[in-house]
Each structure stands twice: as structure tokens, then as C-alpha cells.
């Protein structure tokens, strides 16, 4: 197993495991660090094994943080805590079931196996060598301890072996792929008659009585919503940075301390790119065998690489620094020793074999080139250090004050104003749901208090107060008459277009009308046709097949035009079972079947587990 780990440590599965750990953020809790406490309260047992309360609460905290991070404007009040707890407990139960199943099948990793896996992962390497500090820093960023991370890696690795095994044994019937491809490649013959709004304009009449009646029936639609005008103070790290003075001595000292870091390292690479697919692994294996047999990298690049431009030059990509290539490619390239060739590296372009040909470092840029950048960085650092202190001072000052002028003056900040904030929000920063709820709270709206200090973004906080409050107001008919008339005209136009389309369809079906009008004819049109309205194309391929030499007839009616469609023939799509397209569809269906089978297996384990919730 240790050798298998060495072989796979640079592959996709290693990255998947780390990705799963990052996503789950230590689903297994702190129990792995200290081995658990006897008598510790539990929230559930799974087949006799405990899920501790501490493990559960810690995972709830981590999942809460993850959900907040996914919000555009993080707001803890928007997290449904009851549902979150249900989701977390169910996830812990499922993970326990899967881990127990892996153990029952004898899937284990020794400490030496885990060491090998960790030390050979590029994420934990610096200049191609395992770096304990890099590893510890990344683990800390995940909010985990080292022992906890190792245990999580162990559990994720063994359960993913089962997932991979089930997925790899899945089969999809070739006939299913052929049927799907035939439907995808199907074409249709049809004709379309377009009726414009101008052709029914004489039927569209909206009177003043119609407008008045619509207004009376829909008065609730014609209200100006409740609004507030507000004053507010914005405290942001960026604003603090702008006001911070940075001396010339500080900038020059920073330059001298970091001068060596500014010498950019560039690496000269060559690669052989193989297109991802069913034959990719076999092709990569062939190339590696020939390299070991003595064939030149340059000749093999010219023969095999789908990057034909670099392939003509022996795979040469020239010099490049970090931030140029796909992340997976970059990680592999910067972990190589000069002259070494990587194992297979999967990127968004395909699968690469990468050779590092040379390393060079550029000269240190002149002080004048970096002066402005360094000054800004120093200011941001100082602002970051003072932001927490100033934020606390603003929170205290705003809480005690009966306005915002005093706190703003005390801290050198600006009071701004915004008008027309509704309960649905307003312009930024009042597009933040938490801030809007505060501004419409009883204490602020009626009591005249300032809001709490609300974090509306990364290192951006707002305190606000209401300047003016306006109750909802019924708009008069005169204010909305033109809008109502325009709405009714649009509705009447659509009704007239629908009636005209129905009339034409009836005539076609009865045989009274066949080719009258300016019909556009389309032959062998596929689903990807670009010269047709998407609505028309969708309708064409949703229509039933013509039967007994009678066409299928239907219509698409919009706000400004209607399209009457006569479907005359359905042409079956060609299927070449030897084509790459067929192989791709088969592989896609096989993957779907593998995922389905694993989900069924997972659900079976869950359904048959003995679970007791406390």
C-alpha cells in the first residue's frame, strides 16, 4: 500500500482528499487529538459508536463559518441554526457509517502510510521538498490540529477507496449511449410563420375606463413602499490606510529587508500534453516507458503532444514565473529539480508530463519602481493593526451618542447620507440584510437610537441612524395612469397575437390554410441551430412527431410577436459507435451510473445502521 501511495501522491486523488478535508473542515472533531474522554456527553450513537457533543458543537461552529463565507454579505442572522444542526448531525452520522464500513472491509492506513502521503503532496512542499512549517500552517488555516488532520486524512482516504471502487465497476449499456446520442443528433424539418404586433395593432384598444378599473382592482401594486433616509459612518481598513502617514525611512527599510524577495524566480519548462479521456492513461504510460527506454523528450513531444505549437519545439514553453500556468501545472513545475520530469499532472487543459529545464532569477527592481507599492503595503499593515482598536472605539462612541456627528468627529470619520432605503434594502451598503433589519428595528426606527456597528464586508463596518421615516403611500391614478396603459396594451397585444395564432393553427389543421403568408422553411435543423430564436427552437424539439402524413402544429406567443410552427418531419440522428463522441457519451453515462450506485450503497448503509439520537 505504501508504494501505491507514493505512486498516487501527486495524482488527482491526493488533491481530492485535501479538497474534501478543506470542505468538510474537520468533520471528525477534536477526538482524534486526545483520543476522546470517557463519559463525555454524546449526541448520537452509530452502531454503538459515539458522536460526542463536543465533536458535534465544534462541527456546527465550523459549518456556520463555512456558510457565512459563502454569503456575498455575511450575516449570522441569515443562518438557520436549527436546520444547520440537523444537517451537521446527519452528516456526522453518515460519515461514521462510511468509516465503519471501510474498517469492516479491512481498508486501513498505517502511520507510515499517512506520513508518506503527506510528505509527497505538493501542497506541503517548498522547492520540491516537504516542509513541516508549510504543513503546519496549512493545517492551522483549516482550523485543525495536526493529529486531527492526520485522522481526517485517514478516514477520507479509506472511504474514498470504496467510492472509487464502486464507481470504477459501474457499467452503462451501449444501447443507452446510442439512444441518447441519436436524440442529441436528431434534426427536424419545419416551417415558421411570424406574426408581428403591428399586424394585430388595430385590435388593441385600451380605454380610460379600462385603466381606471385596473387601478381599482390592483391598488396594492401602486404603493410607494415604506422608506427611511439615514445617516451613517463607514469604517474600513482601506479608509484607515489612506489616512496613515508612512515615512520615507520606513519605506526604504522595508525595501532593504525584502529586496531579495523581489528577485522573481522564473522556470523554463517543456511539456507533453495528452488530451484527457478514456485512452489518456495508456498514452501517458507509453510515453513514460519510451522515456525510460531512452527516447528523447523532444521527439515524444512532437509525436504525442496535443499542444502542437510547443510540440514542434520539443515541448518547450520558455521561461515563466508563478501565476502564469494552471495552478496544478504550476505546483508541479515549482516542485521539480532541474532536469527532472514530473509524473502525470492533470489540469484544465488535459494531462501533462513536465520537464524542468532551467531556473533563473531576475534582478532586484530599483527602489523607485517599488516605492509606491511598499508605501501602500506598509499603510495597509498599520491599518490592519489599528482597525480592531478603532472599531471598538467607534462601537462604544456610537452606542453612547444620540447622533453620529460626535463619534465621527472624535475619530476623524465622515458622516454620509442615503435616501429611500426600503425594507428590501437600498444602495450599498444598505444592500446588506443585517444593516437593513437594524435600521428598521424598533429601537432605531422609533426609539431614535443608533444601530449597532454592523460588519458588512471584509474589514468594513457601518453604524447608522434614521434621519427621516416615511410610511407607505398610495399612489394616485394620475401618477400611474401611463404605466397602467402601457401594461394593458402589452397584455392586449399578447392576447391578440394568441388569438391570431390559434386562428392560423385551426386553419392549418382543417386544411383551409397551408402556405398562405410569408413562411420560413427549415430543413435538417439540429438542436444547436443559431439562426433561430431559442424559444422557437425549444418549441420545435418539444413538439410531438407528425403522424399519418399529418404535420404537428403549435405556436410560441411572446409580447411582441407570435410564431406558428408546422413540424413536418423528424430525422433520426446518426450514431457512429466507433466515434470519439460515442465514447464520451458512454463514459458520461458510466460516471452517472457509478455515482448512482455509490449513492444507493451509501443510502443502504445509512438505512441499516443502528442510530440513536440523544
ZAMARGU-4260 file (C-alpha; in steps of 0.2 Angstrom, whole numbers, plus 5000, padded with zeros to 4 digits):
<rodrens>
0) 5000/5000/5000 | 5014/5012/5004 | 5021/5010/4986 | 5003/5014/4979 | 5003/5030/4990
5) 5019/5035/4983 | 5013/5032/4965 | 4997/5042/4968 | 5003/5056/4980 | 5005/5068/4965
10) 4988/5062/4957 | 4971/5069/4957 | 4966/5058/4972 | 4978/5066/4984 | 4971/5083/4979
15) 4953/5077/4981 | 4957/5071/4999 | 4964/5088/5004 | 4949/5096/4995 | 4937/5086/5005
20) 4946/5090/5021 | 4945/5108/5017 | 4927/5107/5013 | 4922/5097/5027 | 4933/5107/5039
25) 4937/5093/5051 | 4920/5083/5051 | 4928/5072/5064 | 4931/5085/5078 | 4945/5085/5091
30) 4943/5067/5097 | 4957/5062/5086 | 4969/5073/5095 | 4967/5067/5113 | 4958/5050/5110
35) 4942/5056/5117 | 4936/5057/5135 | 4927/5044/5144 | 4910/5049/5150 | 4909/5064/5138
40) 4891/5069/5133 | 4886/5061/5116 | 4873/5067/5104 | 4871/5051/5095 | 4877/5033/5093
45) 4880/5025/5077 | 4881/5006/5078 | 4887/5008/5096 | 4900/5021/5092 | 4898/5038/5100
50) 4897/5055/5091 | 4902/5067/5106 | 4893/5083/5110 | 4910/5092/5109 | 4913/5085/5091
55) 4895/5090/5086 | 4896/5108/5093 | 4913/5111/5085 | 4907/5105/5068 | 4892/5116/5070
60) 4904/5131/5073 | 4914/5126/5058 | 4900/5124/5046 | 4892/5140/5052 | 4909/5149/5047
65) 4908/5140/5030 | 4890/5146/5027 | 4895/5164/5031 | 4910/5163/5020 | 4898/5158/5005
70) 4887/5173/5008 | 4891/5189/4997 | 4887/5199/5013 | 4890/5188/5028 | 4876/5190/5041
75) 4875/5177/5055 | 4856/5181/5057 | 4853/5173/5040 | 4859/5156/5045 | 4845/5144/5050
80) 4853/5137/5066 | 4840/5123/5068 | 4842/5117/5050 | 4861/5118/5052 | 4861/5107/5067
85) 4850/5094/5058 | 4862/5095/5043 | 4878/5093/5053 | 4871/5079/5064 | 4865/5069/5048
90) 4882/5072/5040 | 4892/5066/5056 | 4881/5050/5056 | 4884/5047/5038 | 4902/5049/5039
95) 4903/5037/5054 | 4893/5024/5044 | 4905/5025/5029 | 4921/5025/5041 | 4914/5009/5050
100) 4911/5001/5033 | 4928/5005/5027 | 4935/4997/5043 | 4925/4982/5041 | 4932/4979/5024
105) 4950/4980/5030 | 4954/4997/5022 | 4967/5004/5033 | 4982/5016/5033 | 4997/5014/5044
110) 5005/5030/5052 | 5020/5027/5039 | 5007/5027/5025 | 5000/5043/5031 | 5017/5051/5033
115) 5021/5046/5015 | 5005/5053/5008 | 5008/5070/5017 | 5026/5072/5013 | 5024/5069/4995
120) 5009/5081/4992 | 5014/5097/4983 | 5003/5107/4994 | 5015/5104/5009 | 5031/5106/4999
125) 5043/5121/4997 | 5055/5120/4982 | 5050/5102/4979 | 5054/5096/4997 | 5042/5093/5011
130) 5041/5107/5023 | 5034/5105/5041 | 5031/5123/5043 | 5021/5124/5027 | 5011/5109/5033
135) 5008/5116/5050 | 5002/5132/5043 | 4990/5125/5031 | 4983/5114/5044 | 4981/5129/5056
140) 4972/5138/5042 | 4959/5124/5041 | 4956/5126/5060 | 4963/5109/5064 | 4977/5101/5074
145) 4990/5091/5066 | 4984/5074/5074 | 4966/5079/5069 | 4971/5082/5051 | 4980/5065/5050
150) 4965/5056/5057 | 4954/5065/5045 | 4965/5061/5030 | 4965/5043/5036 | 4946/5042/5036
155) 4943/5051/5020 | 4956/5041/5011 | 4949/5024/5016 | 4931/5029/5012 | 4936/5036/4995
160) 4944/5019/4991 | 4926/5012/4992 | 4919/5026/4982 | 4932/5024/4968 | 4930/5005/4968
165) 4911/5006/4966 | 4912/5020/4953 | 4925/5010/4943 | 4914/4994/4942 | 4899/5004/4935
170) 4893/4999/4918 | 4882/5008/4906 | 4873/4999/4892 | 4880/5004/4874 | 4862/5005/4868
175) 4858/5018/4881 | 4873/5029/4874 | 4867/5026/4856 | 4849/5031/4861 | 4855/5047/4869
180) 4867/5051/4855 | 4853/5048/4842 | 4841/5060/4852 | 4855/5073/4853 | 4859/5072/4835
185) 4841/5072/4829 | 4836/5085/4816 | 4819/5092/4811 | 4811/5099/4796 | 4798/5113/4799
190) 4792/5130/4794 | 4788/5145/4804 | 4776/5160/4801 | 4779/5175/4811 | 4765/5187/4816
195) 4771/5204/4822 | 4762/5215/4834 | 4759/5228/4820 | 4748/5215/4812 | 4736/5215/4827
200) 4738/5233/4832 | 4720/5238/4826 | 4713/5225/4839 | 4722/5233/4853 | 4711/5246/4862
205) 4713/5252/4880 | 4701/5265/4886 | 4702/5276/4901 | 4689/5265/4910 | 4700/5250/4907
210) 4714/5260/4915 | 4704/5265/4930 | 4696/5248/4933 | 4714/5240/4933 | 4720/5253/4945
215) 4705/5249/4957 | 4707/5231/4956 | 4726/5232/4959 | 4728/5246/4971 | 4741/5237/4981
220) 4753/5236/4967 | 4753/5255/4966 | 4760/5260/4983 | 4776/5269/4987 | 4785/5257/4999
225) 4789/5262/5017 | 4806/5271/5016 | 4819/5279/5028 | 4833/5292/5025 | 4848/5288/5035
230) 4865/5295/5041 | 4879/5283/5043 | 4898/5281/5046 | 4909/5269/5037 | 4924/5262/5045
235) 4935/5252/5033 | 4953/5246/5034 | 4956/5254/5016 | 4950/5271/5023 | 4961/5270/5038
240) 4976/5265/5026 | 4973/5281/5016 | 4975/5292/5032 | 4990/5284/5039 | 5007/5293/5036
245) 5022/5282/5031 | 5039/5290/5031 | 5052/5288/5018 | 5063/5279/5031 | 5050/5266/5034
250) 5048/5263/5015 | 5067/5261/5012 | 5069/5250/5027 | 5055/5238/5020 | 5064/5238/5003
255) 5081/5233/5010 | 5073/5220/5021 | 5063/5212/5007 | 5075/5216/4992 | 5079/5198/4989
260) 5061/5193/4989 | 5058/5204/4974 | 5070/5195/4963 | 5057/5185/4953 | 5061/5166/4950
265) 5057/5160/4933 | 5057/5142/4927 | 5060/5136/4909 | 5048/5121/4906 | 5044/5109/4892
270) 5029/5098/4892 | 5020/5084/4883 | 5001/5087/4884 | 4989/5072/4882 | 4970/5075/4880
275) 4960/5069/4895 | 4949/5054/4890 | 4947/5035/4890 | 4964/5032/4882 | 4974/5046/4892
280) 4982/5034/4905 | 4988/5022/4892 | 4995/5035/4881 | 5004/5043/4897 | 5011/5025/4901
285) 5018/5023/4884 | 5027/5039/4884 | 5034/5036/4901 | 5040/5019/4895 | 5048/5026/4880
290) 5057/5040/4891 | 5064/5026/4902 | 5070/5017/4886 | 5080/5032/4881 | 5068/5041/4868
295) 5071/5059/4869 | 5058/5071/4877 | 5058/5082/4862 | 5054/5068/4850 | 5040/5062/4861
300) 5033/5079/4862 | 5032/5081/4843 | 5024/5064/4842 | 5011/5064/4856 | 5008/5082/4862
305) 4991/5089/4858 | 4999/5106/4861 | 5006/5106/4843 | 5014/5124/4844 | 5026/5119/4858
310) 5026/5101/4852 | 5035/5107/4836 | 5049/5114/4848 | 5051/5099/4858 | 5038/5104/4871
315) 5047/5120/4875 | 5037/5133/4884 | 5051/5145/4888 | 5053/5154/4905 | 5038/5159/4916
320) 5036/5164/4934 | 5022/5160/4946 | 5004/5165/4941 | 5006/5161/4923 | 5001/5142/4922
325) 4986/5132/4928 | 4988/5130/4947 | 4991/5111/4946 | 5004/5114/4932 | 5012/5127/4942
330) 5013/5117/4958 | 5021/5103/4949 | 5033/5114/4940 | 5040/5123/4955 | 5042/5107/4965
335) 5054/5099/4952 | 5073/5099/4952 | 5082/5105/4937 | 5081/5091/4923 | 5068/5081/4932
340) 5052/5075/4923 | 5035/5075/4933 | 5023/5061/4934 | 5006/5064/4926 | 4999/5081/4931
345) 4980/5084/4927 | 4975/5102/4923 | 4960/5110/4914 | 4969/5108/4898 | 4972/5089/4899
350) 4986/5078/4907 | 5004/5084/4906 | 5022/5077/4908 | 5033/5092/4913 | 5051/5094/4912
355) 5061/5107/4921 | 5075/5113/4910 | 5082/5129/4919 | 5079/5141/4934 | 5084/5159/4933
360) 5081/5174/4945 | 5078/5192/4939 | 5087/5207/4946 | 5080/5216/4961 | 5069/5230/4954
365) 5075/5248/4958 | 5069/5256/4974 | 5059/5269/4964 | 5050/5255/4955 | 5043/5248/4971
370) 5042/5264/4982 | 5023/5267/4979 | 5019/5248/4981 | 5029/5247/4998 | 5021/5263/5005
375) 5004/5256/5001 | 5008/5239/5009 | 5015/5247/5025 | 5000/5258/5026 | 4988/5243/5025
380) 4998/5234/5038 | 4997/5248/5050 | 4978/5250/5046 | 4975/5232/5049 | 4984/5233/5066
385) 4973/5249/5071 | 4957/5243/5063 | 4951/5232/5078 | 4955/5246/5091 | 4946/5260/5081
390) 4932/5248/5078 | 4930/5245/5096 | 4931/5264/5100 | 4918/5268/5086 | 4906/5255/5093
395) 4907/5262/5111 | 4906/5280/5105 | 4891/5277/5094 | 4882/5267/5107 | 4883/5281/5120
400) 4879/5295/5107 | 4862/5302/5102 | 4869/5306/5085 | 4884/5302/5073 | 4892/5319/5072
405) 4901/5317/5089 | 4908/5299/5085 | 4913/5304/5068 | 4922/5320/5074 | 4931/5311/5088
410) 4938/5298/5076 | 4941/5308/5061 | 4927/5300/5051 | 4914/5306/5039 | 4895/5306/5041
415) 4886/5301/5025 | 4868/5301/5020 | 4857/5289/5010 | 4839/5292/5005 | 4825/5280/5001
420) 4830/5264/5010 | 4815/5252/5010 | 4813/5236/5020 | 4820/5227/5004 | 4836/5237/5005
425) 4844/5251/4995 | 4861/5256/4988 | 4877/5249/4996 | 4880/5247/5010 | 4861/5246/5013
430) 4860/5231/5002 | 4866/5221/5017 | 4851/5212/5025 | 4858/5214/5043 | 4860/5233/5042
435) 4843/5235/5034 | 4835/5225/5048 | 4844/5236/5061 | 4838/5252/5053 | 4820/5246/5054
440) 4821/5239/5071 | 4810/5247/5084 | 4825/5254/5094 | 4832/5263/5079 | 4816/5267/5069
445) 4805/5273/5084 | 4817/5275/5098 | 4830/5286/5089 | 4845/5276/5093 | 4860/5272/5083
450) 4862/5255/5075 | 4874/5243/5082 | 4891/5243/5072 | 4887/5230/5058 | 4901/5221/5048
455) 4895/5222/5030 | 4911/5216/5022 | 4929/5211/5024 | 4936/5224/5037 | 4921/5236/5033
460) 4909/5241/5047 | 4894/5253/5047 | 4884/5262/5061 | 4869/5271/5055 | 4853/5281/5062
465) 4837/5286/5054 | 4835/5304/5049 | 4818/5303/5042 | 4804/5289/5040 | 4790/5289/5028
470) 4775/5277/5029 | 4769/5268/5013 | 4759/5279/5002 | 4745/5275/4990 | 4750/5282/4973
475) 4736/5292/4964 | 4729/5286/4947 | 4736/5301/4939 | 4753/5296/4945 | 4752/5279/4937
480) 4740/5281/4923 | 4753/5280/4909 | 4761/5264/4916 | 4745/5255/4918 | 4740/5260/4900
485) 4757/5253/4894 | 4754/5237/4904 | 4737/5234/4897 | 4742/5237/4879 | 4756/5224/4881
490) 4743/5212/4888 | 4730/5216/4875 | 4744/5214/4861 | 4748/5196/4868 | 4730/5191/4868
495) 4728/5197/4851 | 4743/5188/4845 | 4737/5172/4854 | 4720/5173/4845 | 4728/5176/4828
500) 4740/5161/4831 | 4725/5150/4837 | 4716/5155/4821 | 4730/5150/4810 | 4733/5134/4819
505) 4714/5129/4817 | 4715/5134/4798 | 4731/5123/4795 | 4723/5108/4804 | 4707/5109/4794
510) 4716/5111/4778 | 4709/5128/4774 | 4726/5136/4776 | 4743/5129/4771 | 4755/5140/4763
515) 4747/5157/4765 | 4758/5170/4772 | 4777/5173/4772 | 4783/5156/4779 | 4801/5152/4783
520) 4806/5134/4779 | 4820/5125/4788 | 4827/5108/4784 | 4838/5096/4794 | 4839/5109/4809
525) 4848/5102/4824 | 4847/5107/4842 | 4861/5119/4841 | 4854/5130/4826 | 4860/5148/4829
530) 4849/5157/4816 | 4833/5153/4826 | 4825/5161/4841 | 4829/5150/4856 | 4811/5150/4861
535) 4806/5143/4843 | 4820/5130/4843 | 4814/5124/4860 | 4796/5123/4855 | 4801/5114/4839
540) 4810/5100/4848 | 4796/5099/4861 | 4783/5096/4848 | 4776/5078/4845 | 4781/5069/4830
545) 4770/5070/4814 | 4759/5055/4812 | 4749/5048/4796 | 4757/5061/4785 | 4749/5075/4795
550) 4761/5088/4802 | 4762/5093/4820 | 4756/5111/4823 | 4759/5123/4838 | 4764/5141/4842
555) 4775/5152/4853 | 4767/5168/4858 | 4778/5182/4865 | 4774/5200/4870 | 4778/5207/4853
560) 4776/5193/4841 | 4770/5175/4838 | 4777/5161/4829 | 4766/5147/4821 | 4776/5132/4819
565) 4772/5117/4807 | 4783/5102/4811 | 4784/5091/4795 | 4797/5078/4799 | 4809/5071/4812
570) 4825/5064/4806 | 4834/5052/4817 | 4852/5056/4822 | 4866/5047/4816 | 4876/5036/4828
575) 4894/5030/4825 | 4898/5018/4839 | 4917/5020/4834 | 4917/5039/4836 | 4925/5049/4850
580) 4908/5057/4853 | 4900/5040/4856 | 4915/5035/4868 | 4912/5052/4878 | 4894/5049/4880
585) 4897/5031/4886 | 4910/5037/4898 | 4897/5051/4904 | 4883/5038/4907 | 4896/5026/4916
590) 4901/5040/4928 | 4882/5044/4931 | 4879/5026/4934 | 4894/5025/4946 | 4888/5040/4956
595) 4870/5032/4957 | 4877/5015/4963 | 4888/5023/4976 | 4873/5034/4982 | 4862/5018/4983
600) 4876/5009/4993 | 4878/5024/5004 | 4859/5025/5007 | 4859/5006/5011 | 4872/5008/5024
605) 4863/5023/5032 | 4846/5014/5032 | 4853/4998/5040 | 4864/5007/5053 | 4858/5007/5071
610) 4857/5026/5076 | 4851/5033/5092 | 4849/5051/5094 | 4850/5059/5112
</rodrens>
